[in-house]
């Protein structure tokens, strides 16, 4: 099943939260490489973020999110998707000519 998670960051980021951001972005990148997170988006004002995740249940998503370093600093909303179409990255074809 595919889920979208909306992450709402505080309007004012305290220093503790700012210090956690680089390691949180790294963790998200690692989860993308593992195929757990399929996309990540951040709003232009950095107040909201969205990610799509593949998981067996909403409880599994919640457990994965609970391990996030930012978990105690942000609000997270989990929604199951009924349709999630994504374009595949274009891979150039190789020609021997």
Protein Blocks (a to p, Z undefined) as FASTA:
>chain_A
ZZdddddddfbdcfklmmmmmmmmmmmmmmmmnomambdcddfklpaccdddddfbfklm
mmmmmmpmklmmpccdddddfbdcddddddddddfZZ
